[in-house]
Every structure is written in C-alpha cells, then in structure tokens.
Amino acid sequence: MTDTDETPDGDDVTRRWLIRALVALGLGIPVAIEGATLVGLVESWLFGDGENGDAAASTTTASEPVTAVGDDLLPTTDRAETLAEATVYARDDGWRFDLTVDVENRGDRPYELRLGTVTTQDGARVEGGASTGRLAAGESVSLSASYDLPDGETPSTMSVVGVESVESGGERFTRRDVRFGNVPVRG
C-alpha cells in the first residue's frame, strides 16, 4: 500500500462527524416541526383557541379576504363602513394601532357600527374598541379607535359588528372578524 491509499486519522474523524451532523439535521428538523405542531394541537385542545365559543359571533375563515385601506369592513350590509386609515406607531412607550373608519348610513333605519377586540399576528388579544352610536338614516361619521399592542406586534384581525334597527323595535346584527394585511408601522 502506498501513502495515497490511506486516509489520515484526522480526515476520517472529520468525515464521521460531518456524516453524524447531516444525519442529525435530517432527522432533527422534521421531528422538531412535528413536535411543535403536536404541542400546538394539545394546547388548543386543553386551553381552547382564544375564542369565546360563540360560533355565530365569528364568521372569519381561512379564505376570508384581506381588508386594506379603502375597503368596506362589512360588505354584506347596505351601509358603507370604509377603512380610511390604519397605522401602527412604534414608540418608546409602546406600540399603538390607530384606525379610522368612515361610516355612512345609506339605509332607511338607524344603524350603529361597533369596533371590538383586536388579535395580533402572534395571537395576543387586545381589548378595546369604539362605537358610532346610533346613526340616523343618511347620517355619516368618521369613527376612530386606538389599541395598545404588545411591542413588536401588528394587528391580524379585529371584531366588527353592525347593528341595524328593525321595524319591530329589535336589532339585526352583522358580525365579522376583519382580517388585515400588512398594516404600515411608523416610528
């Protein structure tokens, strides 16, 4: 045998460690992903998904369209609830989500728009909201609301309720969790 046929001991050890590392990565990454999925499923099963359990209160699905500035918050109503502004302000004293909705009661009965809880991209629920109060037919108003967000988080959804007065003296509710796209963050 010649010297070129033999592999020095240092190269052989390095090669073994490289193979071990690649095998560990090849097995470790899928196991870690599946483990995280399992933990999420168990957590959801044990602690719920953060909703109040009222299936009628939320109609958002995975296919729910993204709402951006200029879009109607409740497109199924004959009123206009247009998202006029939406911005997250990142400041030293905390992050704040500000939005403005232009509401026009185009119907022939009183109407009210209520903005409710915001859920962040990371799943934190931020209570708060605002209401137009009762708007007469033909009346318009700009509704503004602010939410103090956890630092570094942006809004994902917001619960919105339209309340229409009906002839019998009752109210008809239209509920929707509005899904936001990328809300701009300003310093």
C-alpha positions as CSV (number, residue, x, y, z in Angstrom):
1,M,0.0,0.0,0.0
2,T,1.1,3.5,-0.7
3,D,0.6,6.6,1.3
4,T,-2.1,7.9,-1.1
5,D,-4.4,5.0,-0.4
6,E,-4.5,5.6,3.3
7,T,-6.6,8.3,4.8
8,P,-5.1,10.2,7.7
9,D,-6.9,9.7,11.0
10,G,-7.8,13.4,11.3
11,D,-9.7,13.4,8.0
12,D,-11.5,10.1,8.9
13,V,-12.8,11.6,12.2
14,T,-13.9,14.8,10.5
15,R,-15.8,12.9,7.9
16,R,-17.6,10.8,10.5
17,W,-18.6,14.0,12.5
18,L,-19.9,15.6,9.2
19,I,-22.0,12.5,8.5
20,R,-23.3,12.4,12.0
21,A,-24.2,16.1,11.8
22,L,-26.0,15.7,8.5
23,V,-28.0,12.7,9.8
24,A,-28.9,14.6,13.0
25,L,-30.1,17.6,10.9
26,G,-32.0,15.4,8.5
27,L,-33.9,13.7,11.4
28,G,-33.9,16.6,13.9
29,I,-35.6,19.2,11.7
30,P,-38.7,17.1,10.8
31,V,-39.0,15.9,14.4
32,A,-38.9,19.5,15.8
33,I,-41.6,20.6,13.3
34,E,-43.9,17.7,14.1
35,G,-43.3,18.3,17.8
36,A,-44.2,21.9,17.6
37,T,-47.4,21.0,15.7
38,L,-48.3,18.4,18.3
39,V,-47.7,20.9,21.2
40,G,-50.0,23.5,19.4
41,L,-52.7,20.9,18.9
42,V,-52.6,19.8,22.5
43,E,-52.5,23.4,23.8
44,S,-55.5,24.3,21.6
45,W,-57.4,21.2,22.8
46,L,-56.6,21.9,26.5
47,F,-56.9,25.7,26.6
48,G,-59.2,26.5,23.7
49,D,-58.3,28.7,20.7
50,G,-58.8,32.0,22.5
51,E,-62.4,32.5,21.1
52,N,-65.4,32.9,23.3
53,G,-67.0,29.7,21.9
54,D,-69.9,31.5,20.2
55,A,-69.8,30.2,16.7
56,A,-72.3,32.7,15.5
57,A,-70.2,35.6,16.7
58,S,-67.4,35.0,14.2
59,T,-67.6,34.2,10.5
60,T,-63.9,34.5,9.6
61,T,-62.5,31.6,7.7
62,A,-59.0,31.0,6.2
63,S,-60.3,32.2,2.9
64,E,-61.5,35.5,4.4
65,P,-60.2,38.3,2.2
66,V,-57.7,40.7,3.5
67,T,-59.0,44.2,4.3
68,A,-56.9,47.2,3.3
69,V,-57.4,51.0,3.5
70,G,-60.3,51.9,1.2
71,D,-62.1,48.5,1.7
72,D,-65.6,48.0,3.3
73,L,-65.4,46.3,6.7
74,L,-68.9,44.8,6.4
75,P,-69.5,44.3,2.6
76,T,-72.8,42.3,3.3
77,T,-74.6,45.4,4.7
78,D,-76.1,48.2,2.6
79,R,-74.2,50.7,4.7
80,A,-70.7,52.0,3.9
81,E,-68.1,51.2,6.6
82,T,-64.9,52.1,4.8
83,L,-61.4,51.7,6.4
84,A,-60.0,55.2,5.9
85,E,-56.7,54.8,7.9
86,A,-54.8,52.1,9.6
87,T,-51.3,52.5,11.1
88,V,-49.2,51.0,13.8
89,Y,-47.0,53.5,15.7
90,A,-43.8,52.0,17.2
91,R,-42.8,54.3,20.0
92,D,-40.5,54.0,23.1
93,D,-43.6,54.0,25.3
94,G,-45.2,51.1,23.4
95,W,-46.8,50.2,20.1
96,R,-50.2,51.6,19.2
97,F,-52.6,50.7,16.4
98,D,-54.7,53.6,15.2
99,L,-57.5,53.3,12.7
100,T,-60.3,55.4,11.3
101,V,-63.5,54.1,9.6
102,D,-65.8,56.3,7.6
103,V,-69.4,55.2,8.2
104,E,-72.3,56.3,6.1
105,N,-75.8,55.1,6.9
106,R,-77.3,54.6,3.4
107,G,-80.3,52.7,4.8
108,D,-83.6,53.9,5.9
109,R,-83.3,52.8,9.5
110,P,-80.9,53.7,12.4
111,Y,-77.5,52.0,12.3
112,E,-74.5,51.6,14.6
113,L,-71.0,50.3,13.9
114,R,-69.0,48.8,16.8
115,L,-65.3,48.0,16.7
116,G,-64.2,45.4,19.1
117,T,-61.2,43.2,20.1
118,V,-58.0,43.2,18.0
119,T,-56.0,40.0,17.7
120,T,-52.3,40.4,16.8
121,Q,-50.2,38.4,14.4
122,D,-48.8,36.5,17.3
123,G,-52.3,35.7,18.7
124,A,-52.5,38.2,21.6
125,R,-56.0,39.6,22.1
126,V,-56.2,43.3,22.8
127,E,-59.5,44.5,24.3
128,G,-60.9,47.9,23.4
129,G,-63.0,49.4,20.7
130,A,-65.3,52.2,19.7
131,S,-68.8,52.8,18.5
132,T,-70.5,55.3,16.2
133,G,-73.5,55.4,18.5
134,R,-76.9,55.4,16.7
135,L,-76.8,57.0,13.3
136,A,-80.0,58.2,11.7
137,A,-80.7,57.3,8.1
138,G,-78.5,59.4,5.8
139,E,-76.1,60.4,8.6
140,S,-72.3,59.9,8.2
141,V,-69.4,59.9,10.7
142,S,-65.7,59.1,11.0
143,L,-65.0,56.6,13.8
144,S,-61.5,56.4,15.3
145,A,-60.1,53.8,17.6
146,S,-56.7,53.1,19.2
147,Y,-55.4,49.8,20.6
148,D,-52.2,49.4,22.7
149,L,-50.4,46.5,21.2
150,P,-47.6,44.3,22.7
151,D,-44.3,45.7,21.5
152,G,-43.3,44.3,18.1
153,E,-46.7,43.0,17.2
154,T,-49.1,44.1,14.4
155,P,-52.9,43.6,14.1
156,S,-54.1,40.4,12.4
157,T,-57.9,40.7,12.9
158,M,-60.5,42.9,14.5
159,S,-64.1,42.1,15.5
160,V,-66.6,44.3,13.9
161,V,-70.4,44.4,14.5
162,G,-73.0,46.3,12.5
163,V,-76.3,46.9,14.4
164,E,-79.4,47.8,12.3
165,S,-82.6,48.8,13.9
166,V,-85.6,46.8,12.5
167,E,-89.3,47.7,12.3
168,S,-90.4,45.5,15.2
169,G,-88.2,47.6,17.5
170,G,-85.4,44.9,17.7
171,E,-81.9,44.9,16.2
172,R,-80.2,42.9,13.5
173,F,-76.5,42.1,14.0
174,T,-73.9,41.6,11.3
175,R,-70.7,40.2,12.8
176,R,-67.3,39.8,11.1
177,D,-63.7,39.4,12.1
178,V,-61.9,41.7,9.7
179,R,-58.5,40.3,8.6
180,F,-55.8,42.9,8.0
181,G,-52.9,42.6,5.5
182,N,-49.7,44.4,6.3
183,V,-50.5,47.4,8.3
184,P,-47.7,50.0,8.0
185,V,-45.5,50.6,11.0
186,R,-44.2,54.1,11.7
187,G,-41.8,55.3,14.3
